[in-house]
Amino acid sequence: MITVEEYLDATGRALSGMAGIVGGLGDDLANTRPPVQGASSPYALLTHCLGVVGYWAGGLVAGRTVERDRDAEFTATGPVAGLLERVELAREQLAADARAADWSKPLAREPDPGFLGPAGIATQGAALLHVYEELAQHHGQLEILRDLLRPKEAVRRGTGAKWGDVAPGTIGAWVADMDLGVAPAIRHALLDAVDREDFGYPHWPDGDPVPAAFEAWMAARHGWTPSGGHTRVFTDVLQILQVVIEQTTRPGDGVAIHVPAYPPFLAAIVRSGRRIVPIGRSSMDGVRLMVLVNPQNPSGRVFRRDELEALLDLAERHDLPVLADEMHADLVYAPHRHIPFAALSERAARRTITATSATKAFNLAGLRCAVAHVGPAALRAQLDNMPPDFFGTPSTLGRLATVAAWRDGAGWLEDLRGTLTANRATVGAWAAGLPLRYREPEGTYLAWLGGLRAPAPAARLERTARVRLSEGAEFSAGTDVDTGDCVRLNFATGPAVLADILERLTPQLR
């Protein structure tokens, strides 16, 4: 027999879930009927649920006089904020009514013939259980309505930097997050953990699942079988870079990297007291570490095998460990193919630290989980000799999302790649009609645009076109390479948003 508190926990979860859905949709979508015959709007369906609670618990169990227009509930409209206030009042009243009820006693009043409900409800307990059944059923319906109504290219406003750090009316196309959602497998894994309230200290009786998921993914997707026992789990790839810099170089040493480069990588090198050495532009004297970003950010270049072998020869001549950042490896466009640097040969594997994560391909940057496959035996020993908590650990949710992505996200990823391929073609056709320097990216969802004559072009375009792009000069900071006439555009958004971005930029770039 369910206790009153268990009952209130169940009904409270249903009410909170429905309120969260309606609140998340906002006034416009919550008051919209989906394109399904007979379906109500989310606002109306939640209004109906409040009618159920008020009539069955307040009227038939507690005995209050309840005025109700059931037909009007299914057509109700209004501001979401007021409805959510009514949900909280209904939750409090339901708790009071359930605690005061005698579940075995008859109903406090005779049901209205128009609202008989299921047959056989004669006790207060049966009426309260009917309330729960209605709430649970309509909670499920609201989840479906939300998915039908929510735009497939929803613009996220909230704590995320891409949209949260721009002014209202400005489109975020700068930081490398996508507007294209996450794989259902990831969402289900996270919601399951939330439903179980599973936020305690993690326990992996069969070992941390992340390395095994990474190794299986690399073998299946890229034809490389990582060596067992060489994978370490970190919080993000930038942390891996910082750790590798500290363990393989000393202040004043050079770190070789292709420039332009991801600005936080450049900043990490400088903050560590090391020198940025642009590959192919500077002497390799004093270099103690090579950083290879492949696919390259921001250019989108995917290195061919002969190019990778030339870099391997360079690393061998100078006896350099190679940190291969391969975060965008799953976002490569045909006919190009990603080749893991460690897969070139056994000698390449022995000097390569492969750093990657599911965050770019699966849109999980905020969940903070990455892996490093550490080829150099000396570095593995150094890391293993460090205090076990020195580097921190990713959260359970980050691990769960990463494992779900690599184990069950392949189908979703293929759909995503189709969207990005179409968006890349749109950007290419647009750029061809403008006086820009542009090379179509072979990987990533980033377009590197050059030839803009105004100083600080991204800042100017944000003022004039109301689109935020990444400033090109940031990708060569701390070096003598000049990328001040460039901007980086993130095209991982829905087609309509992308069209708006390009339409806004066109008159300014002409």
JOCORRA-V820445 format. One record per backbone hydrogen bond with DSSP energy under -1.0 kcal/mol. CO is the residue of the C=O (numbers start at 1). NH is the residue of the N-H. Records with the same first field share a line. If there is no record, write none. Layout:
CO: NH  NH
//
This chain:
3: 7
4: 8
5: 9
6: 10
7: 11
8: 12
9: 13
10: 14
11: 15
12: 16
13: 17
14: 18
15: 19
16: 20
17: 21
18: 22
19: 23
20: 24
21: 25
22: 26
26: 30
27: 31
29: 32
30: 43
34: 36
36: 39
41: 45
42: 46
43: 47
44: 48
45: 49
46: 50
47: 51
48: 52
49: 53
50: 54
51: 55
52: 56
53: 57  58
54: 59
55: 60
57: 62
58: 64
60: 108
69: 73
72: 75
73: 76
79: 83
80: 84
81: 85
82: 86
83: 87
84: 88
85: 89
86: 90
87: 91
88: 92
89: 93
90: 94
91: 95
92: 96
93: 97
94: 98
95: 99
96: 100
97: 101
102: 105
103: 125
105: 124
112: 115
120: 122
122: 107
123: 127
124: 128
125: 129
126: 130
127: 131
128: 132
129: 133
130: 134
131: 135
132: 136
133: 137
134: 138
135: 139
136: 140
137: 141
138: 142
139: 143
140: 144
141: 145
142: 146
143: 147
144: 148
145: 149
146: 150
151: 154
160: 164
161: 165
163: 166
167: 170
171: 468
173: 490
175: 177
183: 187
184: 188
185: 189
186: 190
187: 191
188: 192
189: 193
190: 194
191: 195
192: 196
193: 198
194: 197
197: 199
204: 207
209: 213
210: 214
211: 215
212: 216
213: 217
214: 218
215: 219
216: 220
217: 221
218: 222  224
227: 230
230: 374
232: 372
234: 370
236: 240
237: 241
238: 242
239: 243
240: 244
241: 245
242: 246
243: 247
244: 248
245: 249
250: 253
253: 275
254: 288
255: 277
256: 291
257: 279
262: 265  266
263: 267
264: 268
265: 269
266: 270
267: 271
268: 272
269: 274
270: 273
273: 252
275: 255
277: 257
278: 281  282
284: 287
286: 254
289: 256
290: 323
292: 325
296: 300
300: 442  443
301: 296
304: 308
305: 309
306: 310
307: 311
308: 312
309: 313
310: 314
311: 315
312: 316
313: 317
314: 318
315: 320
321: 290
322: 353
323: 292
324: 355
325: 294
326: 329
328: 331
331: 444
333: 336
340: 343
341: 344
345: 349
346: 350
348: 351
351: 322
352: 375
353: 324
354: 373
355: 326
356: 371
358: 362
359: 364
364: 367
365: 368
370: 234
371: 356
372: 232
373: 354
376: 380
377: 381
378: 382
379: 383
380: 384
381: 385
383: 386
387: 390
395: 399
396: 400
397: 401
398: 402
399: 403
400: 404
401: 405
402: 406
403: 407
404: 408
405: 409
409: 413
410: 414
411: 415
412: 416
413: 417
414: 418
415: 419
416: 420
417: 421
418: 422
419: 423
420: 424
421: 425
422: 426
423: 427
424: 428
425: 429
426: 430
427: 431
428: 432
430: 433
431: 434
434: 436
437: 450
442: 333
445: 491
447: 489
449: 487
450: 437
456: 460
457: 461
458: 462
459: 463
460: 464
461: 465
466: 171
468: 173
470: 488
471: 474
472: 475
473: 476
475: 261
476: 479
483: 486
485: 452
486: 472
487: 449
488: 470
489: 447
491: 493
492: 179
494: 498
495: 499
496: 500
497: 501
498: 502
499: 503
500: 504
501: 505
502: 506
505: 509
506: 510
//
